[in-house]
Amino acid sequence: MEELGINEIPNRTLNDLPDEILLHILSLLPTLDAVQTSLISHKWRPLWSRAPSLNFDYQLFPPREPLEYTSQFYAEFVDRVLIFRANSPVHTFRLSFIYHSHYGSHVESWVRSAVTRLRARELYLDLFVHDDFHDVETVNHWYDFPFSVLRNGCVEKLGLTRCYLTLPAKLSTRRVWSIRSLFLDQVYLADQMVKDLILGCPNLEELELQKCSGHRRLKICSKRLKRLTLGMFFESSKQRETLLVDCPNLRSISFNRCSFFRLELKNASSLVEFRVDFVHMIHLSYSYWIKVVGLLEQVPNLKHLHVQNWLFMFLTSRDSFPESFMLYNLKILELRTGFTQYDLVGIAALLKLCPNLETMILVYPCKCDPDESLPEELLDKPVEFSIPSLKQVMIKPYTGTEDEGKFVKILTEQGVVLEKIVLVHGQVENRVVVLVHGQVENRVVVLKSVPPVVMYKKGSQTWNYSLLRNSN
């Protein structure tokens, strides 16, 4: 080696890495695992107490019978970690736990320690974890999160799952300036609470509400908000809940199974991304889906649309857009669709509204209902796509059905400037035989990803094929 002018590289171990890299590695581990690294060597012994992230994951703790023994062990572990933890700030404090009022003082001290002593930038508190962990003893126990404690810290991102929210009096004047992102799941939110939250967090830019209850006339009005996600809002036949969104600087909005009686969208000129997602059951979801999709008329500068393909029914109904409506600025379309004649007619109808579309991503939905019947004159009529600007199409998963092949053929024949079609295959089963001492011990089925197939051409060239091997 020396004769070739190559110096021999000395053997190195993890212990030779600088502390900054080791601390980064520890930040990626659950705290239960990070603490155990103190057994590796003398150098590792104090490192876990300086990790920039703490993640107390209840599901990683060994189950004990009865269940409260597991909770007791978990609570004692968190207490010990926070006692021995150095006072160096943490970036992220994440805690999941099956809450019971018996542990109320524990959770209270953990939250205050994360906010005031450890100065966490991101705080995530999940007190639900999963249905499997709950019984009649725990289902009615909810933690009351003290929102006012945030005024003594620097939390920028806050996530709360399944708890009550206690807002301080006059929050609009005693504001929490640090909060920029707020995620609330299974949290009771009356209309006034939402208003107070938005006023009390003047720098709030991202808001996500999932499975929240207590609202009747929900109003989300903010000049600062840029991203809004609403999920699992179900209409009560008695209350007839309504939604008003008035956020002049909103850039992205997402509706996931939101069944409001009435929706209103104001001052949406800054909105460039619009996402709609419902269970693919026409008889249950279409009446609510059509209300959300109707809001597109108020979004003149939309660039990215994610929607289900119930477009034929909508665009041929009395509730459709006015004849002058066009999505001139739309560049990216993500469409949950199949490839039957019914689906193709819907795709064609939508593409007529998008003359400048450049990228189309098609994702196959899990259809729970059969397609609606088409008028007889459309059953065998060739489908024509208006795609003068379309450059790229992706289909996932591509399974090679006759309908998919028909759709790809239409694209190659009618795509004026189409340059690339990416066919993303699903995973396939790969059976692995496990041998122990030369004997077959077990047969394991491993899901293996198949590289996407890329069809491409430039100009007037014919279509070529390749495998995109370095892809997710």
Protein Blocks (a to p, Z undefined) as FASTA:
>chain_A
ZZnopacdddddfklpcfklmmmmmmmpcfklmmmmmmmpmmlmmmmmmccbdcddfklp
ccdddfklmmmmmmmmmmmmmmmpcfbdcfbdcddddddfklmmmmmmmmmmmmmmnopa
bdcddfklpaklpcfklmmpccdddfklmmmmccfbdcdehiaddddehklmmccfkbmb
dcdehiacdfklmmmmmmmmmmbcbdcdehiahiabdcdddfkbmbdcdehiacdfklop
adddddfkbfbdcdehiacfbdcdehillpcbdcddddddfklmmmmmmmmmmmmmmmmk
bcbdcdddfklmmmmmmklccfklccfkbmbdcddddfbfklmmmmmmmmmmmmmbfbdc
ddddddfbdcddddfklmmgccddddfkbmbdcddddehiaklmmmmmmmmmmmmklcbd
cdddddddddddddeehiafbdcdddddddddddddehjbccdddddfbbZZ
